[in-house]
């Protein structure tokens, strides 16, 4: 795509693309990279060990994954203009609940609400809309929409860690709720002329394997879906674990927390670069050629992070993590649309989103328990790298069996 045609694409589709950017940015307040900024304060406030905090986080996130199976399918029924404000309102209320809650028993519920409305539905709405509204330029649309997430990841941890010097952590959650609430009228303004998902699906739907429109039930009974599950679960589980334990990781490595957080803009910059390269590549070659290999960098990145004790080594490790994370923002969503069609993409993607959210529940809980058992993050990171190599083998096997049906 030339500079002129890219400019034309951005201008002609500004409303839809801005909707995606807004939703992915505001999802930040339910993402682990933001919640984990307050991990030290939350653990201190409620008297939690690393394992206990990870366990509560896992419980709340797992419940949100279960609900996502049903809630994600709503994108096939209702407009984003209807669902979007409801999701953002729920996220704002969840942030207020985090600010006000003083009861340990309610902490998993607060986590559940943050994860469901933030990581779950806000992101799901954005990527399903891009996958449905765009066909030939789906990769570029998904890449651009995902810049909202990258922007939040780069800026919000730095801003809120710095703000904690001056404000109590609970007031910062009030600020997060206010920012989210401001997004509601903006979203409604952007989507004044949105059409229903059903009409879009009927008019512009793209078929998948065997030239048919796969339902969620069809997809669940197809082997390819299960070959892909580890590739969806893995990045979510272990990138979440990395950010979740960022305070502890900095402590055991002998770094100041702000030194580690200062690397996040580099991580985000590389992930943005990877995101756009992946979007261009999938529009040119399709996802089948790329999916088996894009998680190799994250494998190398975790091995480096497990072996290094220097900030420069951490920077290199984060660069490799970011290469996969950026591509992961666009490739999986396009994959489901390419192989299973777009008519029922909301329901199919809801299952994938539930797996992704489940992964983000497993990662912090598993690594937290292993820390409490005396297994260091360094050792865990090396084995996580091995896991991702095996994931690539599984994806290659699954796609090679199904590619002829495209």
N, C-alpha and C positions, 0 to 999 in steps of 0.2 A: 504494500500500500504506500503510494507516494505521499509526500508531505501535503500536497494539495488535497488528495483524496482523503487523507486522514483528517485534515481540517474540516472537509465537507462532512465526513462521517460524524465528527464531534458536534458540529453545528446542527446537522439534521436530527441527531438523536440526543441532544443535550438533556432534554427532560427525562428520558428513560435512564440515561447513564447517570445523571445526577441523583436519581432515586436510588440506584444501586449503591453509589458512593455514600449517600447519607445513611442508608440502612447498615452498611458494613461498618461505617465509622461509629455509629451509636451502639453497635453490638459490642464495642470495646468494653463497655461497663459491665458486661457479663462474661468477658473473656478472662482466662486464667492470668494472662500477662498483666491485667489490671488488678484483679482481686488479690493476686499474690504480692502486690506492693504493700498490702496491709497485713501480710501473714504474721509478721512479728507482733504487731499490735493486737491482732485477733487472738493469737495463741496466748499472749500475756493476759489479755482481758478475761479469757475463759479458762486459763490454766491448762492448756493443751500441750501434749508432746507432739513431735513431728508426726508420729504414727496416728495419734488420735485426731489431729487436725486433718491429715490426709484421709483418714477413714470417714470423718464427717463430710468432707468435700466429695469423696467418692459416693457416699450415700445420696446426697442431694443431687449430684450430677447424674447418677444412675437413674433416679426417679425421673429426671427431666428427659433422659434418653427414651424411657418407656413412653412417656406422654407424647414425645415427638413423633412416634409412629402414627398416632392418631392426628395430632395437631398439624403435622407437616402436610398431610393430605388435604387440609382445608384450602391450600393454595390452588387446588384443582376446582374448587367450588366458588370461592369468594375472590373479589378483586383485591389487589394489593392496597388500593385506596381504602378499602374497608378493613382489611386485616392489619395493615401497617400501623395506623393510629392506635389500635387496640394493643398490639404488641409493644409499641413504645410506651404506652401508658402503663402496661404491666411492668416493663423494665424500670420506669421511673419510680413506681411504687415499691419495687423490690429494693432499689437503692435507698429509698427512705427507710424501709424496714431494716436494712443493714445499719443505718445511722442510729436508729432508735432501739434496736433489740439489745437487751441485757440478759436474756435467758438462754442458757446453753441448749436447752431442748428445742428451741425455735431456730437455732443456727442452721441445721440441715434444711429447714423449710426456706429460709432466706436464700441459701445457696441454690436450692432447687429453682426458686423464682428467677434469680439472676441468670442461671445457666439456661433455663427454658426460654426466657424472653430475649436474652442477650445472645449468647453463643448459638443457641438453637434456632429460634424463629426469626430473629432479625437477619441473620446470615442466610438462612434457608429462603426467606422471602426474596432476598436480593438475587441469589444465584438462580433460583427457579425462574424469576422474571427475566433475567438475562438469557437463560437457555431457551425460553419460550419466545421472547420477543425478537431474538436474532438467530439467524440460521447460518448464512455464509460468512458472517462476521462474528460468530458466537465467541470465538476465542478472544478477539479484541474487546468485545463488550464485557466478558467476564473479567478480563484483566483490568479494564478501567474501573469497573464496579468495585473490584477488590482493593483499589488504592485507598478506599476509605478505611478499611481494616489496617492497612500498612501505615497510614497516617496516624491512626490512633495508637498503634504499637510503637511508633517512633517517638511521639510527642507526649502522650498521656503519662507513662511511667516517670519520665523525667520531670514533668510539670508537677505531678502529685507528690513524688518523693521530695522535691524541693519545697513544696507547699507545706509538707508536714513539719517543717522547722518552725512554721509560724502558726499553723492551725491544728486543732485536734483532729484526729483521723475521722471521727464521726461527721464533722462539719464538711469534710471533703466528699463524703458520700451524699450529703445534701446537695453539694454543688453538682455532683454527677447526675442526680435526679433532675435538677433544674435544667441542665444542658439537654438531657434526654427529652424533657417536656417541651423544650423550645423546638425540637425537631418535628413535633406533631403538626403544627400549622404549616411548616415548610413542606413536609411530605404531602399534605393535602393540597397545597398550592401546586406542587409539581404534577400531581396526578388528577388534575381537574377533568381531563379528557380520556382517562384510562378506560379501555374496554374490558369486558369480562374475560377471564381465562378460557372459558369454553369457546367463545367466539374466536379468540385468537388461535386456539388449538385447532378448531375446525378449518379455519381459513389458511393457516400457515404451518400446519403440523408437518413434521418430517418423520418418516418411518425409520425403523431400526432394522435389526437382523431379519432376514427372510422377507423383507419388504413389508413388515407388519408393525402395528402399534401395540407394544407389549404392555399388559397390565402389571400391577404390582405382584399379583399372584403368579402370573407367567414368569416374571423375573425371578421370584423366589424359588421356583422349581427348575430354574435353568442353572447348570453348573457354573457358568461364568461368574454369576453374582457371588458365589461362595469363594471362588478363587480370588476375587477382588477384595473380599472383606478384610483380610489382614493389611492390605495396602491402604484401606480407608482408616482402619483402627490405629495402625502404627504411628503415623505422624501425629495424629491427635493425642495419642496416649503419651508419647515421650517428649514431644515439644511442650505439651502441657506440663509434664513432670519437670522439665528443665526450668520453665518459668515459675512453676509453683514453688520450687525449692531454691529460687535464686538467692534469697537471703542466706540460707544455710550453705549453699554452694560457695558464695563469696567468703563466708566465715571459714570454711574448712580449707579453702585455697589460700587464705591469708590476704584476701582483697577487701577493700572497702566496698560496701554495697553500691555506692554511687559510681565507683570505677566500672563495675559490671554493667550497671544501668546505662552508663555513658556509651557502651558499645551497641546498645539497641538501635540507635539511628543507622549505624553501619549495617547491622543485620537487616533493617528495614530497606535500606537503599539497595542492597544486593537482592533482597527478595522481590523488590519492585522490578529491578532489571530482569530477573529470572521470570517473573510473572508475564512481562510483556514479550519476552523472547518465546516463552511457552505458548502464549496466545497466538503469536505470529506463526509458530511452527505447527500448531494444531490446525489452524486454518489452511495451511499449505499441504500438510501431509496426513492429517487426521490423528486421532489419539492412539490408534493401534500400534503405530511404529514407536511412539514415545513412552507410553505407559510402563513398559517393562524395565526402563533404565533410569527414570528420573529420581528414584529413591537411593541410587548409589551414592550421591554426594552426602546425604544425611548419615549414611552408614559411616563414611570416612570422618565426617564432622564429629560424631559422638566418640569415635575412637580417639581423635585428637584431644577432645575435651577431657576424656578420661585419663590421658597420659600427661597433659601439660599442667604446670602450676604457674605459668606466667600469663600476664594479660595479653601479650602479643600472641601466645599460643591460643588463648581463648578467642581472640579476634579471628584467627585463621579457622578455628573450629566453627565459629558462628557463621563465617562466610559460606562454608560448605552446608551447614544446616539451612541457611537462607536460600541457597540454590534450589533445594527441594521444596522448602516451604512456599516460595514464590510460585513455582510450577504447580504445586498442590492447590493453589487458589483457583486455578483455571482448568487443569486437565481432568480431574475426576468428574466435575459437573458436566463438562462437554462429553466425557466418555459415556455417561448414562444416556444422554440424549442421542449420541451417535449410534450406540449399540441397541438401545431399547425404544427409540423414538421419543417424541415430545408430547404426544397427546395425553399421556398419563405420567408425565415427568414429575409432577408434584408429589404423587404418591410414591413413586419409585425412589425419588431423591429423598423423601422423608425417611425411608428405610435406611438409606446410606447415611443420612444425617443422624439418625438414631445410633448407628454403629459408630459414627464419628464422636458423638457426645458420650457414648459408652466408653470409648477409648480414652476420652479426657477424664472420665471417672476412674478408670482402671489405673492410669499412669501415676497420678499423685498418691493414690492409696497403696499401690504395690510398692513403689519406691520408698514411701514413708515407712511402711512396715519393714522393708529390708534395711533401711537406715537404723531403725530401732533394734534390729537383730544383729547389727554390727557389720553389715555389708556396705562398704563405702560407695558413694556415688561414682568414684573413679572406676571401680570394678563394674558397677552396674552399666555405666556408659559404654564400656568396651563390649559387653554382651548385647547391649541394645544395637550396636553397630552390626554385630553378627546377625541379629534378628532381621535387620533391613536387607541384608544380602539375600537371605532366604525368601523374604517377601518378593524381591525382584524375580527370583526363580519361579515362584508361584504365579505371578502375574504373566510372565512369559508363557508358561504352560497353558494357563486359561485362555489367553488371547489367541495363541496359535491354534487351539482347538475350535475357536468360534469365529475367527476372522473370515473364513470362507463363506460364512452366512451373511456377511455385510453386503 
